[in-house]
Amino acid sequence: MNGNYYKNPKFPTIEEELIEEESKPINNRSDLSLNDFLLNNLGIKGKIYTSFSTNCLDGVIEYIGQDYIIIRDIENGHWNLLYFNHINYIEFSEKVNY
């Protein structure tokens, strides 16, 4: 009855699914968001340049939120909460992970 009109679907086997997953890149750098990048670099020292009066903070990245970053200031030990929209750029003094 089926003949050649309707072809039976081919379902992937477990082996084919495993091979497909292995061929995918583990960490595609083009898909890395700012949050993901900073999460990979917790504990790294850097200079954070901001858009307000204290132009530069020298500190260690301690925590990353959805739209903010917490920096521990190296000079005085203070903790600073910065929103991403106030950060111009970050200069890292150690090798970064990405």
N, C-alpha and C positions, 0 to 999 in steps of 0.2 A: 504494500500500500504506500509506503514512504517513497520508495524509488529514489530518484535523483532530485525531486522537487524540494524537499526539506532535508537539509543535512543535519545529522545528529551532532550535537555540540561535543567538543572535546574539552574535558575538564582536566586541569593541570594535576599532575601527580605530586606527591610530597617531595620527591627528588627534584622536580622541575622548580618548585617554589623555593627550595633551599638554594639551588644554583642561582636563581634570580636574585635572592636576597644577598648572596655573597658577592654578586657582581656590582651591587650598588655601592657608591662611595660612602664611607662611614661618616666623614665630616666634610661636607661640601662647603668650602670657604665662601662661596658666593651667597649661601643661605645664612651665614652667620650674622645675627643681629648684634646691636650694641650691648644688650643685656647678656647675650651668650658669650660675647667676647670678654666682657668684664668679669663674668662669673668664672671663666677659665683663668683669670689673672688675679684672683683674690690673694691678698698678702704681698703683692708686688708694690715696690716704691715707685712714686712718680710725682711729677709736678702737674697740678691741675690748674689750668688757666681759665678764669671765670670772666663774666661780663659785668661784674660789679666792682665796688671800690677796692677790696683786697684782691688785686689782680691775679695772684698766684698762691696756691697752697701746696706746700711740700709735705707729702704724707703717704700713708699706706692704705690701699683699698681694703676695707674691712667687710663691707656688706653691699650688696646690690639689690635694689628693689625694682619694681616695675618701671618707675620713672624717676628714681633717685639713687644716689650713691652715698655711702657713709665713708668718710676719710678720717683716719687718725693722724693728727698733725704730729710730725716728728719733733719739732722744736719745743712745743709746750705740752704735748700729750693730750690736747683737746680733741674732741670728736666733732666732726663737721658733717652736717647733712646738706647735700647739694642736689637740686633738681637738675635733670639732664639739660633742660632748656637754658640753664645758666652757665653751662660748661662750653667754652669755646673749643678747647682741645686738651689732650693729656699727653705729656711727655714722660715716657717710662725710662727709668734709670737701670732697669734690669731687662733681661730677655723676656719677651712676652710669649704666651702660649696661644696658638690659634688653630 
